[in-house]
Amino acid sequence: MPGKAAKKSKRDALKRHGTLNPHPNAVTDPLVETGDFFDRDDVVQVKYEMLRRVTVDEQSVTQSAAAFGFSRPTYYQAEADFQRDGLFGLLPEKRGPRRGHKLTPEVLDFAIQLRASDPSLRPLDLAAAIQERFAVNAHPRSIEGALRRQGKKKRR
């Protein structure tokens, strides 16, 4: 039986990797009480077991989803993700924007033109000009990264 330090260490790792179950106490399946193997804190393990209960044990979707602390739509999403990507599909997706949504092509073209007319402009200067012209508060590092990516595209 793992000690408290090992349990905390695992929880820390799950949190660091984005796989810590946000609602471990919602897991009420009897499997939780059967030993140390099943970990209600591990959202990937919980989702997998929820799917297994329906597929192998022929439990209803409603019953399985409830016992593992999820809704039926979440069950069906997990099932589709698992069918498409296997175990990897059960990993939570990163939250937040996937790309520089403030740096539209128009804003980026403006920054490129400014930089072309004055190569000494720093990303901070470009951010101020973008804020003034478009009322968009873009971070200098986002601008710098977008310009770097744009430069790589042109070299190809």
C-alpha positions in Angstrom: 0.0 0.0 0.0 1.6 3.3 -1.1 2.3 5.8 1.6 1.0 9.4 1.8 4.2 10.8 0.3 4.0 8.5 -2.7 0.3 9.4 -3.1 1.1 13.1 -3.0 3.9 12.7 -5.4 1.6 10.9 -7.9 -1.0 13.7 -7.4 1.6 16.3 -8.1 2.7 14.5 -11.3 -0.9 14.1 -12.4 -1.5 17.8 -11.8 1.7 18.8 -13.6 0.7 16.7 -16.7 -2.9 18.0 -16.7 -4.4 14.5 -15.9 -5.5 15.1 -12.3 -9.2 14.4 -12.0 -10.9 17.6 -10.9 -13.7 15.7 -9.2 -12.2 12.5 -7.7 -14.9 12.3 -5.0 -17.6 12.0 -7.7 -16.2 8.5 -8.5 -18.5 6.1 -6.6 -17.9 2.9 -8.6 -17.2 0.0 -6.2 -13.9 -0.5 -8.0 -12.5 2.4 -6.0 -12.8 0.4 -2.8 -11.1 -2.8 -4.1 -7.5 -1.9 -3.6 -4.6 0.4 -4.5 -4.5 -0.2 -8.3 -7.4 2.0 -9.3 -6.8 5.7 -8.6 -9.8 8.1 -8.7 -7.3 11.0 -9.0 -6.1 9.8 -12.5 -8.7 11.1 -15.0 -7.3 8.9 -17.8 -7.7 5.8 -15.7 -11.2 6.8 -14.6 -12.3 7.5 -18.2 -10.8 4.2 -19.4 -12.5 2.2 -16.7 -15.8 4.0 -17.4 -15.6 2.9 -21.1 -14.5 -0.6 -20.1 -17.5 -1.0 -17.8 -19.9 -0.3 -20.7 -18.0 -2.3 -23.4 -16.9 -5.3 -21.4 -19.2 -5.5 -18.3 -22.2 -4.3 -20.4 -23.2 -1.7 -17.8 -25.5 1.1 -19.2 -23.9 4.3 -20.3 -26.0 6.3 -17.8 -25.0 4.0 -14.9 -21.3 4.0 -15.8 -21.0 7.7 -16.5 -22.7 8.5 -13.1 -20.5 6.0 -11.2 -17.3 7.5 -12.6 -18.4 11.1 -12.0 -19.2 12.1 -15.6 -22.2 13.1 -17.7 -23.5 11.0 -20.6 -22.2 13.5 -23.2 -18.8 13.3 -21.6 -19.0 9.5 -21.9 -19.8 9.7 -25.6 -17.0 12.2 -26.2 -14.5 10.0 -24.3 -15.7 7.0 -26.4 -15.2 8.8 -29.7 -11.8 10.1 -28.6 -10.8 6.6 -27.5 -12.0 5.1 -30.8 -10.1 7.7 -32.8 -6.9 8.0 -30.8 -6.7 5.1 -28.4 -5.6 5.8 -24.8 -4.0 9.0 -26.0 -7.5 10.3 -26.8 -8.4 10.2 -23.1 -5.8 12.7 -22.2 -7.3 16.1 -21.5 -6.6 18.7 -24.2 -4.7 21.8 -23.5 -7.0 24.7 -22.5 -6.8 28.2 -23.9 -6.2 29.5 -27.4 -4.4 27.3 -29.9 -2.7 30.1 -31.8 -2.2 33.9 -31.7 -5.8 34.8 -32.2 -5.1 38.5 -31.7 -2.6 38.6 -34.5 -4.9 38.4 -37.4 -3.4 38.5 -40.9 -4.2 42.2 -41.1 -2.4 42.9 -37.8 0.5 40.8 -38.7 0.9 42.4 -42.1 0.9 45.8 -40.4 3.7 44.6 -38.1 5.7 43.2 -41.0 5.4 46.5 -42.9 6.4 48.5 -39.8 9.5 46.3 -39.2 10.4 46.5 -42.9 10.3 50.3 -42.8 12.3 50.4 -39.6 14.2 47.3 -38.7 15.3 48.8 -35.4 11.7 48.6 -34.0 11.6 46.2 -31.1 8.6 43.9 -30.4 7.6 46.3 -27.6 7.4 49.2 -30.1 5.4 47.0 -32.5 3.0 46.1 -29.7 2.4 49.8 -29.0 1.8 50.6 -32.6 -0.6 47.6 -32.9 -2.4 48.8 -29.8 -2.7 52.3 -31.2 -3.9 51.3 -34.7 -6.1 48.2 -34.0 -6.9 48.6 -30.2 -5.4 45.1 -29.8 -3.3 44.3 -26.8 -0.8 41.8 -28.2 2.1 40.7 -26.1 5.6 41.6 -27.5 6.7 37.9 -27.3 3.6 36.8 -29.3 4.5 39.4 -32.0 8.1 38.3 -32.0 7.1 34.6 -32.4 4.6 35.4 -35.2 7.2 37.4 -37.1 9.8 34.6 -36.7 7.3 32.0 -38.0 6.4 34.3 -40.8 10.0 34.7 -41.7 10.4 30.9 -41.8 7.5 30.5 -44.1 9.0 33.0 -46.6 12.4 31.2 -46.7 10.8 27.9 -47.8 
